[in-house]
Amino acid sequence: ALRRSLASLGREVQQAQARVVATIEAKHVEFVAASEQVSDLRSSVSRLRTDLKSAAVLLGKATPSSDEAVSVAGGKAEVAGGTALVPAAHSPVPRLRAAVAEHKALKEDLRALEAAAGVLSTMLEAQRKLTELDALTAAARYGDAAELSLEIAQALQGISARDANQEPAMVRAAKMQYYQKRAILVSRLEEALGRLVAFGEGPSAVARRSTVGGGSESEAEEATARRPIAAVATTLQQVWDALHVLDLRSRRVEQLAEQAHRKVLSPLLDAARRLPRGRELRPGTAFDASLNTITWKWVEADDDGVGVENIMPEGNILPHGGGKSGIEGRPRLVQCVLPSLESLFQFMYENWTGGLSEVFAALGKRLWPPVARALVQHFDTCSRDGGEALERFEAAMLKCGLIKGTEKTLSRHVHQHRHALGEQRRATVLAEARQRLLQEDGSLVQVCDADEPGSVTQLLEQRLGEEPKSSPTPPEVSDGFACEKLQHSLREDAGLLRLPTMHVSAATRQLVDQLRELLEEAIQAVEQGRPEVANDLNKLMRELCTLFAVLRPYAQKVQLKTNARFCAVFLCDCLYLVHVLILMPYTYGKRLPQEHRQLSFFVDLVPQLRRLGETHFFAMLRHHQDQLAQALRPCDFGAGISRDRTFIAAEAALGAAAQQTKLAVQGLSAALPAQLLREVAGVMVG
């Protein structure tokens, strides 16, 4: 144990020695690194001291001897033989500071001189460009003049001070000269635009293709003498482009639009509103070669009898076509002014915008709202064609770029008008259908598959679902394959989807005819690009079916339970309506585009109508079975039938039950198909 303890102690001593050696090694490395840094620091201090000595010698204009070591520190000069005090006035530190301040002042002066030289160079370049601007303006080269004006403005902006009052007089004079030149350029552009776009008497709109020169001949000759720039023909596109460079085009377009509305559009709309009967507006253009102008105007002419307006009785016409619309109490049809408006806007695009769609769109932004408002408020927009002319006019203006795609004022008005008419018609149709369903009309109409429009028999004769010649879909999922299977099933099962011969009420037959008419109208509305009308008609058809399901059971609530004939007719009405709704997709679906085929689907109504008819029919059967059971109750054979009293009672009960069954079956036979009649009669007698 002692040996083990000594061995353990020896190991611990060795470990401690190893740690001490490792610590010494680490500290030795740090000590060596610190020593090297101290040496480098001493070298830097020595070099700095030598530099200070050299600077002191240069400032004092004295060269120290080679055997002297001069050290400057706090106004003292150290010499090899001893130490002597130096006066503060002869210290090199103030002279060093003065030299630094002088150097800084010289640098500031240099920067000021450079800035002044830059300003002078900019001023000279601006003066040269202003001279060139005069020449370009006089030569009517407005596009180049506008670009040059922008360059001059940017150059002057570079030498401008934050406070205009602190700018030199020379800079202020240059800016004033620039503003004057720019004002002259703008006035020349205004004059050129006034010659290219004008308004004549009548009223009328006038346009020129181009004009030469922007100022007087003397100014043009003087500018040409200064800089040989040839005058060129000024076109409308060049004027609009120059105004755009000067950031003045939007304001000038607004002014032109305001003038056009006041001098041309407003008189045109007023003239159309006050047209007398038998007169119409005819737009036209005239070209004057001598003045190089093209003029748009309209004239009143006799109507050619194409139905521009509805003819009113003579007593309703005001003398001389006066009044709000020329016809008392009735505004003019919008068709009398739409051709003139479309012609005027086309004239503006071709002769006022220089072919720039941005200018035309800016004109439309200002002109379209008052035009649309006047058309909606003061003209009959929808009585003649349901608003189709107004929609075509808006689509034409959208296509030519006068309005944006988000502008829907006219089409929205037409849709609202159609919706209002649709609501009126909806109320009328529902009221008529309600009256037919509530009236006590017992007349019946026979229906069968052979005579029914759109029946399976007729669809098979028309090769229902003929497979297309080339179909990208597999045959298992293609329409042709499904229709082929349907045809096979229809041929195998003679009763599948076929309407048996039965009788329905006249009101239900009229309801079905009305549903077919509404679906035809919906198809026509889709073909005419009016899907909202088609959706309203589809909604009306569903409301008619719902009205049938609500009113028929309510109006004949008592008879449906007790009268076999009434209940049989109601069941046939439900089955007939269900049959028609099921076959509508096959009859009308192919006439609708794929995205609108849901308008012919009413299968969601089928379970409700079928369950409605079956519920009331089964309730009637249970009622008659209970009546038969009640009638047969006197038949008591417990005591035997040999007694006369029992036999007579049983015979009377059997006669009453037979008579009741006969009457019920006769009522059922008035409407039910033969096969269904036999099955129901067997169920009734048990």
C-alpha positions in Angstrom: 0.0 0.0 0.0 2.9 2.4 0.8 4.4 1.7 -2.6 1.1 2.4 -4.3 0.8 5.7 -2.5 4.3 6.7 -3.4 3.7 5.8 -7.0 0.4 7.8 -7.1 2.3 10.8 -5.4 5.0 10.5 -8.1 2.5 10.7 -10.8 0.8 13.7 -9.4 4.2 15.4 -9.1 5.0 14.7 -12.7 1.6 16.1 -13.8 2.2 19.3 -11.8 5.6 19.6 -13.3 4.1 19.2 -16.8 1.5 21.9 -16.1 4.2 24.3 -14.9 6.4 23.7 -18.0 3.3 24.3 -20.2 2.5 27.5 -18.4 6.1 28.7 -18.8 6.1 27.9 -22.5 2.9 29.8 -23.0 4.1 32.8 -21.1 7.5 32.7 -22.9 5.7 33.1 -26.2 3.7 36.0 -25.0 6.8 37.6 -23.5 8.7 37.3 -26.8 5.8 38.8 -28.8 5.6 41.7 -26.4 9.3 42.3 -26.6 9.1 42.5 -30.4 6.2 45.0 -30.2 8.2 47.2 -27.8 11.1 47.2 -30.3 8.8 48.2 -33.1 7.3 50.9 -31.0 10.8 52.3 -30.1 11.7 52.4 -33.7 8.5 54.3 -34.6 9.2 56.9 -31.8 12.7 57.3 -33.0 11.6 58.0 -36.6 9.0 60.4 -35.5 11.6 62.3 -33.4 13.9 62.5 -36.4 11.0 63.9 -38.5 10.2 66.5 -35.9 13.9 67.6 -35.8 14.0 68.0 -39.6 10.8 70.1 -39.5 12.2 72.3 -36.8 15.4 72.9 -38.7 13.5 73.8 -41.9 11.2 76.2 -40.1 14.1 77.8 -38.3 16.3 78.0 -41.5 19.2 76.6 -39.5 21.2 73.5 -40.2 22.4 71.7 -37.0 25.9 70.4 -36.9 26.5 66.7 -37.2 27.8 66.4 -33.7 24.8 68.0 -32.1 21.5 66.3 -31.3 18.6 68.7 -31.2 15.4 67.7 -29.5 12.4 70.0 -29.4 10.0 69.6 -26.6 7.9 72.3 -24.8 10.0 75.3 -25.9 13.4 73.7 -24.9 16.5 72.9 -27.1 18.7 70.0 -25.9 22.4 70.2 -27.0 25.1 67.6 -26.5 27.0 69.8 -23.9 24.0 70.8 -21.9 20.5 72.4 -21.9 19.6 75.9 -22.9 16.2 77.6 -22.8 14.8 78.9 -26.1 12.4 81.9 -26.2 8.8 81.2 -26.9 8.8 83.6 -29.8 11.3 81.5 -31.6 9.5 78.2 -31.0 8.8 76.3 -34.3 5.3 75.2 -33.2 3.5 78.5 -33.9 5.2 78.8 -37.2 4.1 75.2 -38.1 0.5 76.1 -37.1 0.6 79.3 -39.2 1.9 77.3 -42.2 -1.0 74.8 -41.9 -3.6 77.6 -41.7 -2.1 79.3 -44.7 -2.2 76.0 -46.7 -5.8 75.5 -45.8 -6.7 79.1 -46.9 -4.9 78.5 -50.2 -6.8 75.3 -50.8 -10.2 77.1 -50.1 -9.2 79.8 -52.5 -8.3 77.2 -55.1 -11.7 75.5 -54.6 -13.5 78.8 -54.9 -11.6 79.6 -58.1 -12.5 76.2 -59.5 -16.2 76.7 -58.7 -16.1 80.1 -60.3 -14.5 78.7 -63.4 -17.2 75.9 -63.5 -20.0 78.5 -63.2 -18.4 80.7 -65.9 -18.1 77.6 -68.2 -21.7 76.7 -67.5 -22.8 80.3 -68.2 -20.9 80.4 -71.4 -22.4 77.0 -72.5 -25.9 78.2 -71.5 -25.4 81.4 -73.5 -24.4 79.3 -76.5 -27.4 77.0 -76.1 -29.8 79.9 -75.6 -28.6 81.3 -78.9 -29.1 78.0 -80.5 -32.6 77.8 -78.8 -33.5 81.1 -80.5 -32.5 79.7 -83.9 -34.4 76.4 -83.4 -37.5 78.3 -82.2 -37.4 80.7 -85.2 -37.0 77.7 -87.6 -40.0 76.0 -86.0 -38.0 73.0 -85.0 -39.9 72.7 -81.8 -39.0 69.2 -80.8 -35.2 70.0 -80.8 -35.9 73.3 -79.2 -37.8 71.7 -76.3 -35.0 69.1 -75.8 -32.4 71.9 -75.8 -34.6 73.9 -73.3 -34.6 70.9 -71.0 -30.8 70.7 -71.2 -30.4 74.4 -70.4 -32.7 74.0 -67.4 -30.7 71.1 -66.0 -27.4 73.1 -66.5 -28.7 76.1 -64.7 -30.1 74.0 -61.9 -26.6 72.7 -61.3 -25.2 76.2 -60.6 -28.2 77.4 -58.6 -28.0 78.2 -54.9 -30.5 77.0 -52.3 -31.5 80.5 -51.6 -32.2 82.4 -54.8 -31.4 85.7 -53.1 -27.8 84.6 -52.6 -27.2 83.9 -56.2 -24.8 86.2 -58.2 -26.5 88.7 -60.5 -25.0 87.0 -63.5 -26.7 83.7 -62.6 -30.0 85.4 -62.0 -29.7 87.2 -65.3 -29.0 83.9 -67.1 -32.1 82.3 -65.5 -34.3 85.3 -66.5 -33.0 85.0 -70.1 -33.8 81.3 -70.0 -37.4 81.9 -68.7 -37.9 84.5 -71.5 -36.7 82.1 -74.2 -38.8 79.3 -72.8 -41.9 81.6 -72.7 -41.3 82.5 -76.4 -41.0 78.8 -77.3 -44.3 78.0 -75.4 -46.1 80.9 -77.1 -44.8 79.7 -80.5 -46.1 76.2 -79.7 -49.5 77.6 -78.7 -49.6 79.5 -81.9 -48.7 76.4 -84.0 -51.3 74.3 -82.1 -53.9 77.0 -82.7 -53.2 76.9 -86.4 -53.2 73.1 -86.6 -56.4 72.7 -84.4 -59.1 75.2 -84.6 -62.9 75.6 -84.5 -65.0 77.2 -87.2 -68.4 78.7 -87.6 -71.4 76.4 -87.7 -70.1 75.0 -85.3 -67.4 72.9 -86.8 -64.0 71.4 -86.1 -61.0 72.4 -88.3 -57.6 70.8 -88.6 -54.4 71.4 -90.7 -52.0 68.7 -91.7 -48.9 70.9 -91.1 -47.7 74.5 -91.0 -44.3 76.0 -91.8 -42.5 78.4 -89.5 -43.3 79.5 -86.0 -42.6 83.2 -86.1 -42.2 86.2 -88.4 -40.0 86.0 -91.5 -37.5 88.6 -90.1 -37.0 86.6 -87.0 -36.5 83.4 -89.0 -33.9 85.1 -91.2 -32.1 86.6 -88.2 -32.0 83.2 -86.5 -30.8 81.6 -89.7 -28.0 84.1 -90.0 -26.8 83.3 -86.6 -27.0 79.6 -87.1 -27.8 78.0 -90.5 -30.8 75.9 -89.5 -33.4 75.3 -92.2 -37.1 75.8 -91.4 -39.2 72.6 -91.6 -42.9 71.9 -91.8 -44.4 71.6 -88.3 -46.7 68.7 -87.8 -49.2 68.1 -85.0 -47.2 65.2 -83.6 -44.1 67.4 -83.3 -46.1 70.0 -81.4 -47.6 67.5 -79.0 -44.1 65.9 -78.4 -42.5 69.3 -77.7 -45.3 70.1 -75.2 -44.8 66.7 -73.6 -41.0 67.5 -73.2 -41.9 70.8 -71.6 -44.5 69.0 -69.3 -47.3 71.1 -70.7 -49.2 68.6 -72.9 -51.7 67.5 -70.2 -52.7 71.0 -69.4 -53.1 71.9 -73.1 -55.1 68.7 -73.8 -57.5 69.7 -71.0 -57.9 73.1 -72.6 -58.5 71.7 -76.0 -61.1 69.2 -74.6 -62.9 72.0 -72.8 -63.1 74.0 -76.0 -64.2 71.0 -78.0 -67.0 70.3 -75.6 -68.2 73.9 -75.5 -67.9 74.7 -79.2 -68.7 71.3 -80.9 -70.0 68.5 -78.7 -72.5 70.5 -76.6 -74.1 72.1 -79.7 -74.2 68.7 -81.5 -76.0 67.1 -78.6 -78.4 70.0 -78.3 -79.2 69.9 -82.0 -79.9 66.2 -81.8 -82.2 66.7 -78.9 -84.2 69.3 -80.7 -84.5 67.6 -84.1 -88.0 67.9 -85.5 -89.8 64.8 -86.8 -88.6 63.6 -90.1 -85.1 65.1 -89.8 -81.7 63.6 -88.9 -78.1 64.7 -88.4 -75.5 63.8 -91.1 -71.8 64.3 -90.3 -69.3 65.0 -93.0 -65.8 66.4 -93.8 -64.6 68.9 -96.4 -61.0 69.5 -97.5 -59.8 73.0 -98.6 -56.7 72.7 -100.7 -56.0 76.4 -100.7 -55.9 76.7 -96.9 -54.7 73.1 -96.4 -57.5 72.5 -93.9 -60.0 69.7 -93.3 -63.3 70.7 -91.6 -65.7 68.4 -89.8 -69.3 69.5 -89.4 -72.9 68.2 -89.4 -76.0 69.2 -91.3 -79.7 68.5 -90.8 -81.3 66.5 -93.5 -84.5 64.8 -94.3 -84.9 61.3 -92.8 -84.6 58.6 -95.4 -87.3 56.6 -93.8 -85.1 54.1 -92.1 -86.8 54.4 -88.8 -84.4 56.8 -87.0 -87.3 57.7 -84.7 -90.7 56.5 -83.7 -93.4 58.6 -85.5 -95.7 60.4 -83.1 -99.1 61.9 -84.0 -99.1 65.3 -85.4 -100.8 66.7 -82.3 -97.8 65.8 -80.1 -95.3 67.8 -82.3 -94.3 71.2 -81.1 -94.1 74.0 -83.7 -90.7 74.5 -85.3 -89.4 71.5 -83.5 -89.1 73.4 -80.2 -89.1 72.1 -76.7 -86.7 69.7 -75.0 -86.6 67.1 -77.7 -88.7 68.3 -80.6 -91.4 65.9 -79.6 -93.4 66.7 -76.5 -92.8 64.4 -73.6 -90.6 61.9 -75.6 -86.9 62.2 -76.0 -85.2 61.5 -79.3 -83.8 58.1 -80.0 -80.1 57.8 -79.3 -79.5 56.4 -82.8 -80.0 59.9 -84.3 -76.7 61.2 -82.7 -74.5 58.2 -82.3 -73.2 58.2 -85.9 -72.3 61.9 -85.6 -70.5 61.3 -82.3 -68.5 58.4 -83.7 -67.6 60.4 -86.8 -66.4 63.4 -84.6 -64.2 61.2 -82.4 -62.7 59.6 -85.4 -62.0 63.0 -86.9 -60.3 64.0 -83.6 -58.1 60.9 -83.6 -57.0 61.4 -87.2 -56.5 65.1 -87.2 -56.1 66.4 -83.7 -53.9 63.9 -81.9 -51.1 63.4 -84.5 -51.6 59.7 -84.2 -50.7 59.8 -80.5 -52.9 57.4 -78.5 -51.9 59.1 -75.2 -53.3 62.5 -76.4 -56.5 60.8 -77.7 -57.0 59.0 -74.3 -56.5 62.3 -72.5 -59.1 63.9 -74.7 -61.5 61.0 -74.0 -60.9 61.3 -70.2 -62.3 64.8 -70.4 -64.9 64.4 -73.1 -66.4 61.0 -72.4 -68.1 61.7 -69.0 -70.3 64.6 -70.3 -71.1 62.7 -73.5 -72.2 59.6 -71.7 -74.2 61.6 -69.2 -76.0 63.5 -71.9 -76.8 60.3 -73.8 -78.2 58.6 -70.7 -80.2 61.6 -69.5 -81.6 63.2 -72.6 -82.0 60.4 -75.2 -84.1 57.3 -75.5 -81.4 54.7 -75.3 -83.1 51.3 -75.2 -86.7 51.4 -76.6 -85.7 50.6 -80.2 -83.1 47.9 -79.9 -82.7 47.2 -76.2 -79.5 49.2 -76.0 -77.5 47.3 -78.6 -76.6 50.5 -80.5 -75.3 52.1 -77.3 -73.2 49.0 -76.5 -71.7 49.0 -80.0 -70.9 52.7 -79.7 -69.1 52.1 -76.4 -67.2 49.1 -77.8 -66.1 51.1 -80.8 -64.8 53.9 -78.6 -62.9 51.3 -76.5 -61.4 49.8 -79.6 -60.1 53.1 -80.9 -58.6 54.1 -77.5 -60.9 56.9 -76.5 -61.9 55.2 -73.2 -60.4 52.5 -71.0 -61.6 49.0 -70.4 -62.9 50.0 -67.0 -65.3 52.6 -68.4 -68.7 51.0 -68.4 -71.1 53.9 -68.1 -73.2 53.2 -71.1 -73.2 49.4 -70.9 -74.0 49.6 -67.2 -77.0 51.8 -68.0 -78.1 49.3 -70.7 -77.7 46.4 -68.2 -79.7 48.3 -65.6 -82.5 49.0 -68.1 -82.6 45.4 -69.2 -82.6 44.3 -65.6 -85.5 46.6 -64.9 -87.4 45.3 -68.0 -86.6 41.8 -66.9 -88.0 42.4 -63.4 -91.2 43.8 -64.9 -91.5 40.9 -67.2 -90.7 38.5 -64.4 -93.4 40.0 -62.3 -95.9 39.7 -65.2 -95.0 36.1 -66.0 -95.2 35.0 -62.4 -98.5 36.7 -62.0 -99.9 35.0 -65.1 -98.6 31.7 -64.1 -100.1 32.1 -60.6 -103.4 32.9 -62.1 -103.4 29.8 -64.3 -102.3 27.5 -61.5 -105.0 28.8 -59.1 -107.9 28.8 -61.5 -110.3 25.8 -61.4 -109.8 24.6 -65.0 -110.5 21.0 -65.3 -109.6 20.7 -69.0 -107.0 18.1 -69.8 -104.4 17.8 -72.7 -103.1 14.5 -74.0 -99.3 14.3 -74.3 -97.1 11.4 -75.6 -93.6 10.9 -76.7 -94.3 10.9 -80.4 -95.8 14.4 -80.3 -93.7 16.0 -77.6 -91.1 18.5 -78.9 -87.6 17.3 -78.0 -88.7 13.8 -77.0 -86.4 10.8 -77.1 -88.0 9.6 -80.3 -87.2 12.8 -82.1 -83.7 12.9 -80.6 -83.0 9.4 -81.9 -84.2 10.4 -85.3 -81.8 13.4 -85.3 -78.9 11.0 -84.5 -78.6 12.2 -80.9 -75.0 12.8 -79.9 -73.3 12.0 -83.2 -69.7 11.3 -82.4 -67.2 13.9 -83.7 -64.8 12.9 -86.4 -61.7 13.6 -84.4 -61.8 13.5 -80.6 -58.7 14.1 -78.4 -60.3 12.3 -75.4 -60.4 8.5 -75.0 -63.5 6.8 -76.3 -64.5 5.7 -72.8 -64.9 9.4 -71.6 -65.9 11.1 -74.8 -69.4 12.5 -75.4 -69.8 10.4 -78.5 -69.1 7.2 -76.5 -71.6 8.2 -73.8 -74.3 9.1 -76.3 -73.7 5.9 -78.2 -74.3 3.9 -75.0 -77.4 6.0 -74.3 -78.8 5.3 -77.8 -78.2 1.6 -77.2 -80.0 1.7 -73.8 -82.9 3.6 -75.3 -83.3 1.1 -78.1 -83.1 -1.8 -75.6 -85.6 -0.4 -73.1 -88.7 1.0 -74.8 -89.8 2.9 -71.7 -86.5 4.6 -70.7 -86.8 8.4 -70.8 -89.9 8.1 -73.0 -93.1 9.9 -72.1 -96.1 7.5 -71.9 -99.4 8.6 -73.3 -101.3 10.4 -70.5 -103.3 13.5 -69.8 -102.1 16.7 -68.0 -103.8 19.9 -67.0 -103.9 22.7 -69.5 -102.2 25.0 -67.0 -99.2 22.7 -66.8 -99.0 22.3 -70.6 -98.9 26.1 -70.9 -96.3 26.3 -68.2 -94.1 23.8 -70.1 -94.5 25.8 -73.3 -93.5 28.9 -71.5 -90.4 27.3 -70.0 -89.4 26.3 -73.6 -89.9 29.8 -74.8 -87.8 31.3 -72.0 -85.0 28.8 -72.7 -85.1 29.8 -76.4 -84.8 33.4 -75.4 -81.9 32.6 -73.1 -80.1 30.9 -76.0 -80.6 33.9 -78.2 -79.4 36.2 -75.4 -76.2 34.1 -75.2 -75.7 34.3 -79.0 -76.1 38.1 -78.8 -73.5 38.4 -76.1 -75.9 39.1 -73.2 -75.2 36.4 -70.6 -76.7 38.5 -67.8 -80.1 38.3 -69.6 -79.7 34.6 -70.1 -79.0 34.1 -66.4 -82.1 36.2 -65.5 -84.2 34.0 -67.7 -82.8 30.8 -66.2 -83.7 32.2 -62.8 -87.2 33.0 -64.0 -87.6 29.4 -65.2 -86.6 28.0 -61.8 -89.0 30.4 -60.1 -91.9 29.1 -62.3 -91.1 25.5 -61.3 -91.0 26.6 -57.7 -94.3 28.4 -58.0 -95.9 25.2 -59.5 -94.6 23.1 -56.6 -96.0 25.6 -54.0 -99.3 26.6 -55.5 -100.7 23.4 -57.0 -100.8 21.4 -53.8 -102.0 24.5 -51.9 -104.9 25.3 -54.3 -106.1 21.6 -54.4 -105.2 20.6 -50.9 -108.5 18.9 -50.1 -109.2 17.4 -53.5 -105.7 15.9 -53.8 -106.5 13.6 -50.8 -110.1 12.7 -51.5 -110.5 13.0 -55.3 -108.7 10.3 -57.3 -109.0 12.3 -60.6 -107.5 15.5 -59.2 -104.6 13.5 -57.6 -104.0 11.5 -60.8 -103.9 14.8 -62.8 -101.5 16.3 -60.3 -99.2 13.2 -60.5 -99.2 13.3 -64.3 -98.4 17.1 -64.2 -95.4 16.4 -61.9 -94.2 13.5 -64.1 -94.6 15.5 -67.3 -92.7 18.5 -65.9 -89.9 16.2 -64.6 -89.7 14.6 -68.0 -89.4 17.9 -69.8 -86.7 19.2 -67.4 -84.6 16.0 -67.7 -84.6 16.2 -71.5 -83.8 19.9 -71.8 -80.0 19.4 -71.7 -80.3 16.9 -74.6 -82.7 19.2 -76.6 -81.0 22.6 -76.1 -77.6 21.9 -74.7 -75.7 21.7 -78.0 -77.0 25.1 -79.0 -75.2 26.7 -76.1 -71.5 27.3 -75.7 -69.6 25.0 -73.3 -69.3 27.8 -70.6 -73.1 28.4 -70.7 -74.5 24.9 -71.0 -75.5 25.0 -67.3 -78.4 27.2 -68.4 -80.2 24.1 -69.8 -79.7 22.0 -66.7 -82.6 21.7 -64.2 -82.0 18.2 -62.8 -81.7 19.6 -59.3 -85.4 20.3 -59.4 -86.3 16.8 -60.6 -86.2 15.0 -57.2 -88.3 17.7 -55.5 -91.1 17.6 -58.1 -91.1 13.8 -58.4 -91.3 13.4 -54.6 -94.1 16.0 -54.5 -96.3 14.1 -56.9 -95.6 10.7 -55.3 -96.3 11.9 -51.8 -99.7 13.3 -52.6 -100.6 10.3 -54.7 -99.7 7.7 -52.0 -101.6 9.7 -49.5 -104.7 9.5 -51.8 -104.2 5.8 -52.2 -104.0 5.3 -48.4 -107.2 7.4 -48.0 -109.1 5.2 -50.5 -107.8 2.0 -48.9 -109.1 3.3 -45.6 -112.4 4.1 -47.2 -112.7 0.6 -48.6 -111.8 -0.9 -45.3 -114.5 1.2 -43.7 -117.0 0.2 -46.3 -116.3 -3.5 -45.9 -116.5 -3.4 -42.1 -120.2 -4.6 -42.0 -119.1 -7.9 -43.7 -119.1 -10.1 -40.5 -119.1 -13.8 -41.3 -118.6 -15.1 -37.8 -122.2 -16.4 -37.5 -122.2 -17.8 -41.0 -123.8 -16.5 -44.1 -126.9 -18.7 -44.0 -128.8 -16.1 -42.1 -130.5 -13.6 -44.3 -129.6 -10.6 -42.2 -125.9 -11.3 -42.4 -126.0 -12.0 -46.1 -127.9 -8.8 -46.9 -125.4 -6.6 -44.9 -122.4 -8.3 -46.6 -123.9 -7.9 -50.0 -124.6 -4.2 -49.4 -121.0 -3.5 -48.1 -119.5 -5.3 -51.1 -121.7 -3.3 -53.5 -120.6 0.0 -51.8 -116.9 -1.0 -51.9 -117.2 -2.0 -55.5 -118.9 1.2 -56.5 -116.3 3.3 -54.6 -113.5 1.4 -56.3 -115.1 1.8 -59.7 -115.4 5.6 -59.2 -111.8 5.9 -58.0 -110.5 3.8 -61.0 -112.5 5.9 -63.4 -111.0 9.1 -61.9 -107.5 7.6 -62.2 -108.1 6.5 -65.8 -108.8 10.1 -66.9 -105.1 11.0 -66.6 -102.8 8.0 -65.7 -101.0 6.0 -68.3 -102.4 2.5 -68.9 -99.6 0.6 -67.3 -99.6 2.7 -64.2 -103.4 2.6 -64.0 -103.4 -1.2 -63.9 -100.7 -1.2 -61.2 -102.5 1.4 -59.1 -105.9 -0.3 -59.4 -104.3 -3.6 -58.1 -102.7 -1.7 -55.2 -106.0 0.0 -54.3 -108.0 -3.3 -54.0 -105.1 -5.0 -52.2 
